[in-house]
Amino acid sequence: MESALLIFAGFIIGTFGTLIGAGGGFILVPLLLIFYPMLGPELTTAISIAVVAINAVSGTVAYAKVGRIDYKAGITFAVFTIPGSILGVYTVKYIPREAFNMLFGLLLIGLSVFLFFKNNKGTSLKKPISLKKGTRTHILTDTSGVSYTYSYSEWLGNVISVVVGYISPLLGIGGGIIHVPAMVNWLKFPVHVATATSHFILAVMATVSVLTHAYNGTYDTPQTLHMILLLAMGVVPGAQLGAYFSHRLKSHVILRGLAGCLVIVGVRILMS
């Protein structure tokens, strides 16, 4: 019964995480904190980041097929997440469980309030919006023929990526839950491009975190590997389904749905 529930949980995480480009760690970490409190922050985040990595790779393959990944931005941002992601892995072991829960819960609620009241419908422009120094303008056309023209500050994107890289393994959430709102609101990426590109970045960043955890021996116990395997069995098909539905929903619906889920989960963690 427990195995079936873990597979089902993985499917939900894969579907909704890929749909919003967030990896799904923000769903898995609360579930592990509530139902597996004996794991502790380090193992909880290690399991979550492994599942996020699997989800991100599966989702990236699906998004690549529809042509919505900005590879130049994705590769650059991913490189800047690597130092932070390694540091985050080594930091989490020093955080008490109570402080971890408080930090995680407040982060989720803060993001939910920001997303809910910020009207974001993405950017799909006919002309470049900026030609300032340090600003990159890009035109991306997906396989369905939809074109997105947008400009963003490269240095700001790099700074955000360093911060996201650190927070990702620290909380086990993958970072997409922060990266997507940041890319949409501060870097002015179209929502559908942001979710796809964020998943590509996650695939790189989460994999680095997993390798660091593996090097430290975090995954050495058979129980840990068994949980990851069961969750992965649901995550992989879920990610494909999430990517399929992502371009069929309006961008503001995706963001408002994300906000609603965040506040519910955040409150539940603070109450645990």
N, C-alpha and C positions, 0 to 999 in steps of 0.2 A: 504493500500500500504506500509506504514511504517513497519507494522508488518511482511509482507512478506519479505521485504528487511532485516530486522533484523534476521529472520530465515535463509535466504540465506547466510547472512554474517556469522552466526554461523556455517553453514555447511562448508563454505570455511575455517573458522578458525579451526574447528575440524579436517578437512581432512589434511590441510597442516601443522598445528601445531603438530599433532600426527605423521605425516610422518617424520618430522625432530626432534621429541622429545622436541619441544620448548613450548608446551602448547597453543600457538596461541595468547598470550597477546600482542606480538609485532605487530600483525596485528590489533587487536581490539583497543588498546590504540590510535594509530594514527587516526583510524576511529572516535572514540569518540571525540578526540581533534578537528577534522575537522568539523564533523557534529553536535556535541553537545558541543560547547565551553562553554555553560553556566553551565555545570556540575562542573567544577573546578577540580584540581588535585586529591583531596582526594576522591571524589565520582567517578571520572573516573577510578582511580586505584582500588577502591573497587569493582566496577562492573566488571572490567576486571579480577581481581583475583578470583572472584566468578565463572566466566565463565571458567577460566583456571582450577579451581578445578574440575568442572564438566567434562571438557575435559580430564583432567589427570586421573580421576577415570575410565571413559569410555575407554580411550586408554590403561590404565594399564590392564584392564580385557582382552582386545584383545591381548596385548603383552604377558600376562601370558599364554594364550592358545598356543602360538607358542614357549614358553619356552626360551625367550631371556632376561629375567630380572635376573640380578645378585642381589639376595635378600640380601645377607650379606652386600655387598657394599652399596646397596640402603638403607637399614635400618640404617646403621651407618651414612651415609651422611645425611639422612633425619633428624636424631636426631640433628646433628650439624647445620642444617638450622633453627631449631625452635627458638633459642634465637634471631637470626638476623631478622627473619620474624616478630616477635612480635615488635622488636625495629623499624623496617621499617614502620609498620602501624602507630606508634605514631610519626614518623618523618615527613611523607609526608605532614601533615597539615600545616607545617611551611615553605614549599617551594613555592615561588611565581610562578605563571603560566609561566611567561617568562623564568625563570631559569629552570623550569621543562622541557619545550619544548627544550631548548638549550641542556640540559643534555641528554635528551632522544635521540635527533637527532644525536648528536655527538657520543653517545654510539653505535647506530645502524651502522653508517658509519664506525666507527673504527673496529667494528666486521666484517663488510662486506669485508673491505680491507684485514683484516687478513685471513679470510676464503678463499677468492678468490685466493690469492697468495700462500697460504700454501697448498701443495699437500698432502692431507690426504686421504688415501685409507683404513685406519683402520689397525688392527693387527689381523692376524689369523695365529698363529705360532704353530709348532709342539712341541717345547720345551719351558720351562719357560725362560723368558728373564732376570730374576734377582732373586737372593736369598739373597739380602742385608737385614740387620735388619730393621724392620719397613716396609718391602715390602711384599705384599701379592700376591701370584701367584694362579690363578684360571683357571680351565678348565670348560667351559660351552658348553653343547651340546643341540641344540634346537630340536624341535619335527620333523624337516625335516632331522635330522642327521648331520647337519653342526656343527663342533666343533670349538671353539675359545679358545686359550690358551694365556693368557696375565698376566702381572705383573704390579702392580701400588704401589705408595707410599701412605700408609694409612694416614700419618700425613698431607701430602700435600692435599690429598682429603678432609680431615676434615677442613683444613683452607679454601680451596676453597668453601666448603659448607656453612661455616659461612658467607662469603662475599656474596655468591649467595642468601642466606636466607635473608640478609638485603636488597639487591637490588631488589629482587622480588616484595615485596609489595610496596616498595618505588616508583617503576616505573609501577607496575601493569602488568609486562610481564611474571610472572611465574618463571623466572630464568633459564628455560631450554635453552634459546637462548644463555646464557653464560655457563651453565653447560655442555652442549654437546660439544662445542668446547674445553672447558677446559679438559673434560674427554678424548677426543680424542688426543689432542695435548700434554698435560702435564702429564696425567695419563696413556696414551697409551691404552685406551680401544678401541676395535673394534667399528666402527661407529654404526653398527646395535645393538650391546649390549649397547652402550652408549645411544642411542635414547630410547630404551626400559627401561633401568634402570633410566634414567632421568625422564621419565614419571611417574615411580613409586615414585621417590623422590618428584616430583611435586604434586602428589596426597596427600602426607602427608603435605608438606610445605604449599601449597595453602589452604588446609583445615584449618590449624592453623591460617593463615592470615584471612580467612573468619570468623572464630569463633571470632577472636579479633575484626574485624570490626563490627560484629553483637553485640558483648558485648558493643561496643562504640555507638551503635545505628545508624550506617551509613546506614543500609538497611531499616530504618523505614518507608520510603515513599513508597506508592503504585506504583508510576511511576518507581522507581528503581527496585522493585521486578518484575514488568511487563517486563521491558527490559531484565532482567536476564533470566526470563522464556522463552521469545521468542528466545533469543540467544541460550539457552540450547536446545531448540527443534531442532535446526540445528546442534549444536555441537555434540550431542550424536551419531547420525548416521554418521556424518562426521569423528569422531574419529575412528569408526570401519573401515571405508573405508581407512583412512590414514594408519592404522596399517596393513591392508590387502596388500596395495601396497608397504609398507616400505621395505619388504624383496625381492621385485621384482626389485628394483632399485639398481644400484651400489652406493657404499658409497660416492665416490667423486662427483657423480651427485647430491646426496642429499645436500652435503655441498656447491657446487657451486650454486645450485638453491637457497639455503638459503642466500648466499652472495648477489646474484643479487636482491633478494626481499628486503633485509635489506638496501641496498644503496638507492633504490628508495623511500622507506618509510622514511628513515632518512632525505633525501634531502627535501621531501615534508613537513616534520614536521618543519624543520629549516626555510622553506619559509612561513609557516603559521603565 
